[in-house]
Amino acid sequence: MKQRTLLITLNGPDRPGVTSRLFTVLSAFPVVVADAEQVVIRGRLTLGVLVAYAGGPPTGTGGTIGALWSAVERLADDLGMEVELSTGTDAKEKRRRGRLHVTVLGEPLLPAAMAGIAGRIAAAGANIDRIERLAHEPVTCIELAISGADPDSLRTALAAEAALQEVDVAVQRSGLHRRAKRLIVMDVDSTLIQGEVVEMLAAHAGCMDEVEKITTAAMRGELDFAASLRERVALLEGLPEEVFDRVRADVVLTPGARTLVRTLKRLDYRFAIVSGGFTQITDTLVADLGIDYSAANTLEVVDGRLTGRVVGEIVDRPGKARALERFAAQAGIPISQTVAIGDGANDLDMITAAGLGIAFNAKPVLRQAADTAVNVPYLDAILYLLGIPRDEILAADAEDTQTP
């Protein structure tokens, strides 16, 4: 006999026991559960259950399914909820191809932005299957599960809409591909920390303006990084070694940096930093944050003073990509399961090599090459791109503080 379905949707005030009571009613009838979904927003519950059965349409009050229909309506009336019931014929409905996650970040997130994004999704012939809030402060993050879209064309369309609406939008494939990211490799200056260390050193040498001008051009991709680094470092010649202590004291982590590292370490991620800056500063960050791998340049010091030279091979744009590959090999993790985060042209190669490349408050040249861009000033917003809700982050932090 042909299999049919009945979709039951309850809407109304949430309270304990609604789901239990509905399934208790259903258990008295010869049906099987084919699908179920529930969401609560501001105390309002929407519960949908799809059941499958064999037989004809459940019309009237007679027959087994007719009795089920009446029983569900009585339950809804008793609960003070609205109920919708609709029938179909395919209990094994296949999900549409091209399943993606679209993550939207806004500060604030306005209705016009969501309207524009939803409109672009519809214009691409895709369907929004589910919407979930991942965070409401300090930024609002909404995640949409969609199906039926080509990821590349949708990413292009949504990037244009994101720029128009002044929000951040990320498009990622759903399923195991998204869940498999296991190694985070991050730039340091203007990413993990605020500001550029070479400029902080230059401030003590009295050449801040000159170094800042060279750094800005290098980060835009207008200068060769290795050559520009040597030029900047040469201006530091003669600084006393004690300057490192003063700069370390002045280093400020980007808001959300500790939360990002702490949360991912809880989930057994490996964490690495790779920097065009200097080991005299990054080694302290490694120890402070419990970072697994690091690569950076080393300033030469002779007789207690900087010589204006760098020791060994310079960590430049290709060097960062090589470091990404080296860290992945050491961790036993394929490149496809890596995430790279940076802000300047020097990060281009590692951003494009990683499984997911994220431009964080980045220069235009990097935003164009990255898989997605984050332009809010909170580094832990990257957790939402990995599907980690803020509520779970806060719950884990609270649990840690209660653990003796």
Salt bridges, closest charged atoms under 4 A:
ASP78 OD2 - ARG21 NH2 2.56
ASP129 OD2 - ARG99 NH1 2.82
GLU132 OE1 - ARG130 NH1 2.87
GLU137 OE2 - HIS136 NE2 3.98
GLU143 OE1 - HIS101 NE2 3.70
GLU143 OE2 - ARG178 NH2 2.60
ASP152 OD1 - ARG155 NH1 3.32
GLU161 OE1 - ARG120 NE 2.72
ASP187 OD1 - LYS320 NZ 2.83
GLU222 OE2 - ARG220 NE 2.73
ASP245 OD1 - ARG248 NH1 2.57
ASP268 OD1 - ARG270 NH1 3.22
ASP288 OD2 - ARG258 NH2 2.72
ASP292 OD1 - LYS265 NZ 2.87
GLU300 OE1 - ARG309 NH2 2.78
GLU313 OE2 - ARG322 NH2 2.77
ASP343 OD2 - LYS363 NZ 3.75
ASP347 OD1 - LYS320 NZ 2.57
ASP349 OD1 - ARG317 NE 2.74
ASP380 OD2 - ARG390 NH1 3.95
ASP397 OD1 - ARG262 NE 2.99
ASP397 OD1 - ARG266 NH2 2.57
ASP400 OD2 - ARG266 NH2 2.71
